[in-house]
């Protein structure tokens, strides 16, 4: 698992998944290992297989909120947002107000184009004591998608250098302007290349 983690740190996701696959074959009952393998599969786009492996990483009588959140993240990437939110809700029943789960839930709403609910959920995530900087960047993205660019940049500056925060919001503004010219369809966060949603599994 440490070797796979090192590979992931250098963005060698396919190799990391291969390492964890071999380890899981030798240790089929190690739920921690299965959880890591399932996440690795999701990183290389093997979503159906990832769901199958993650389903074996915990049991209905002993659910793990981290695995539930990971399953939700995979479902979101498959476009199954309602199913994803059921997993996030189940995770939050086990670990109420967990910021990483709230952040994923907020993005799930954003991907469903429910930006007000996405903002409300992400603001709740940001208020938690152990919040992740990615939650604030997700909030900045959602606020920017609603056209409140100055506020979005102010939020982004909490974790990014001023120049980088300004560049991200400028990119978002340009992307939204181009889309409004090309189509009347509301923009989707998942299509942005920079900044991008920090979906966390």
C-alpha positions as CSV (number, residue, x, y, z in Angstrom):
1,X,0.0,0.0,0.0
2,X,2.9,2.4,0.7
3,X,4.4,1.6,-2.7
4,X,1.0,2.3,-4.4
5,X,0.7,5.5,-2.4
6,X,4.1,6.6,-3.7
7,X,3.1,5.8,-7.2
8,X,-0.1,7.9,-6.8
9,X,2.0,10.8,-5.5
10,X,3.8,10.8,-8.8
11,X,0.6,10.4,-10.8
12,X,1.4,6.9,-11.8
13,X,-2.2,5.8,-11.2
14,X,-2.3,2.8,-13.6
15,X,0.8,1.3,-11.9
16,X,-0.7,2.0,-8.5
17,X,-3.9,0.2,-9.4
18,X,-1.8,-2.8,-10.7
19,X,0.2,-3.0,-7.5
20,X,-3.0,-2.9,-5.4
21,X,-4.6,-5.5,-7.6
22,X,-1.8,-8.0,-7.0
23,X,-1.9,-7.3,-3.2
24,X,-5.7,-7.7,-3.1
25,X,-5.4,-11.1,-4.8
26,X,-3.1,-12.3,-2.1
27,X,-5.1,-10.6,0.7
28,X,-8.8,-10.9,-0.4
29,X,-10.2,-10.2,3.0
30,X,-8.1,-7.1,3.9
31,X,-10.8,-4.4,3.8
32,X,-8.3,-1.6,4.1
33,X,-6.5,-2.9,1.1
34,X,-9.7,-3.3,-0.8
35,X,-10.7,0.2,-0.1
36,X,-7.4,1.5,-1.5
37,X,-7.7,-0.7,-4.5
38,X,-11.2,0.5,-5.2
39,X,-10.1,4.1,-5.0
40,X,-7.2,3.4,-7.4
41,X,-9.6,1.8,-9.9
42,X,-11.8,4.9,-9.8
43,X,-8.7,7.1,-10.5
44,X,-8.1,5.2,-13.8
45,X,-11.7,5.4,-14.8
46,X,-12.7,1.8,-14.1
47,X,-15.9,2.8,-12.2
48,X,-17.9,-0.3,-12.3
49,X,-15.0,-2.4,-11.1
50,X,-14.3,0.2,-8.5
51,X,-17.8,0.0,-7.1
52,X,-17.6,-3.8,-7.0
53,X,-14.3,-3.7,-5.0
54,X,-15.5,-0.9,-2.7
55,X,-18.6,-2.9,-2.0
56,X,-16.4,-5.7,-0.5
57,X,-14.4,-3.2,1.6
58,X,-17.1,-3.0,4.3
59,X,-20.2,-4.8,5.3
60,X,-23.8,-3.7,5.8
61,X,-23.6,-4.5,9.5
62,X,-20.3,-2.6,9.9
63,X,-20.4,0.2,7.3
64,X,-17.4,2.5,6.9
65,X,-18.2,6.1,6.2
66,X,-15.0,6.6,4.3
67,X,-15.9,3.7,1.9
68,X,-19.5,5.1,1.6
69,X,-18.1,8.5,0.6
70,X,-15.7,6.8,-1.9
71,X,-18.6,4.9,-3.4
72,X,-20.5,8.2,-3.7
73,X,-17.6,9.9,-5.4
74,X,-17.5,7.0,-8.0
75,X,-21.2,7.2,-8.6
76,X,-20.9,11.0,-9.1
77,X,-18.2,10.4,-11.7
78,X,-20.6,8.0,-13.5
79,X,-23.3,10.6,-13.5
80,X,-25.5,8.8,-11.0
81,X,-25.8,11.8,-8.7
82,X,-29.0,10.7,-6.8
83,X,-27.4,7.3,-6.0
84,X,-24.2,9.1,-4.9
85,X,-26.1,11.4,-2.5
86,X,-27.7,8.4,-0.8
87,X,-24.2,7.1,0.0
88,X,-23.1,10.5,1.3
89,X,-26.2,10.7,3.5
90,X,-25.4,7.3,4.9
91,X,-21.8,8.3,5.5
92,X,-23.0,11.5,7.4
93,X,-25.2,9.4,9.6
94,X,-22.1,7.6,10.8
95,X,-19.9,10.6,10.9
96,X,-22.1,13.8,11.2
97,X,-20.7,17.0,9.6
98,X,-17.6,15.2,8.2
99,X,-16.1,17.9,6.0
100,X,-14.8,15.6,3.3
101,X,-18.2,14.0,2.9
102,X,-20.0,17.4,2.9
103,X,-17.5,18.6,0.2
104,X,-18.3,15.7,-2.0
105,X,-22.1,16.1,-1.4
106,X,-21.8,19.8,-2.3
107,X,-20.1,18.9,-5.6
108,X,-22.7,16.3,-6.3
109,X,-25.4,19.0,-6.1
110,X,-23.2,21.2,-8.3
111,X,-22.9,18.5,-10.9
112,X,-26.7,18.2,-10.8
113,X,-26.8,22.0,-11.5
114,X,-28.3,22.8,-8.1
115,X,-25.8,25.5,-7.3
116,X,-27.7,27.1,-4.3
117,X,-27.8,23.7,-2.5
118,X,-24.2,23.1,-3.5
119,X,-23.1,26.4,-2.0
120,X,-25.1,25.8,1.2
121,X,-23.5,22.4,1.7
122,X,-20.0,23.5,0.9
123,X,-20.3,26.5,3.3
124,X,-21.2,23.9,6.0
125,X,-18.1,21.9,5.0
126,X,-15.9,24.9,5.2
127,X,-17.1,25.8,8.7
128,X,-16.0,22.5,10.1
129,X,-12.8,22.5,12.3
130,X,-11.0,19.8,10.2
131,X,-12.0,21.1,6.8
132,X,-9.8,20.4,3.8
133,X,-8.6,23.3,1.6
134,X,-10.2,21.5,-1.3
135,X,-13.6,22.2,0.3
136,X,-12.9,26.0,0.1
137,X,-11.7,25.7,-3.5
138,X,-14.9,23.8,-4.4
139,X,-16.9,26.6,-2.7
140,X,-15.0,29.2,-4.7
141,X,-15.8,27.3,-7.9
142,X,-19.6,27.1,-7.1
143,X,-19.7,30.7,-6.1
144,X,-17.9,31.7,-9.3
145,X,-20.3,29.5,-11.4
146,X,-23.1,31.8,-10.0
147,X,-21.3,34.8,-11.4
148,X,-20.0,36.2,-8.0
149,X,-16.4,36.3,-9.1
150,X,-15.0,38.8,-6.6
151,X,-16.4,36.7,-3.7
152,X,-15.1,33.5,-5.3
153,X,-11.6,35.0,-5.6
154,X,-11.7,36.1,-2.0
155,X,-12.6,32.5,-0.9
156,X,-9.9,31.0,-3.1
157,X,-7.2,33.3,-1.7
158,X,-7.6,31.5,1.7
159,X,-5.5,28.7,0.3
160,X,-3.9,29.9,-2.9
161,X,-1.4,32.7,-3.7
162,X,-3.3,35.8,-4.8
163,X,-2.0,35.5,-8.4
164,X,-3.2,31.9,-8.7
165,X,-6.6,32.6,-7.2
166,X,-7.1,35.5,-9.6
167,X,-6.0,33.4,-12.5
168,X,-8.4,30.6,-11.6
169,X,-11.3,33.0,-11.4
170,X,-10.3,34.7,-14.6
171,X,-10.3,31.3,-16.3
172,X,-13.7,30.5,-14.9
173,X,-15.1,33.9,-16.0
174,X,-13.8,33.4,-19.5
175,X,-15.2,29.8,-19.7
176,X,-18.6,31.0,-18.6
177,X,-18.6,33.9,-21.1
178,X,-17.7,31.5,-23.9
179,X,-20.4,29.1,-23.0
180,X,-23.1,31.7,-22.8
181,X,-22.2,32.7,-26.3
182,X,-22.2,29.1,-27.6
183,X,-25.2,27.7,-25.8
184,X,-28.0,28.5,-23.4
185,X,-27.3,25.3,-21.5
186,X,-26.1,26.1,-17.9
187,X,-22.4,25.3,-17.4
188,X,-21.4,22.1,-15.6
189,X,-18.5,22.2,-13.1
190,X,-17.1,18.9,-14.4
191,X,-16.3,20.4,-17.7
192,X,-13.8,22.9,-16.3
193,X,-10.2,22.1,-16.7
194,X,-8.9,24.9,-14.4
195,X,-10.1,25.3,-11.8
196,X,-11.7,21.9,-11.4
197,X,-13.8,20.3,-8.7
198,X,-11.8,18.6,-6.0
199,X,-13.9,15.5,-5.7
200,X,-12.5,13.4,-2.9
201,X,-12.8,9.7,-2.5
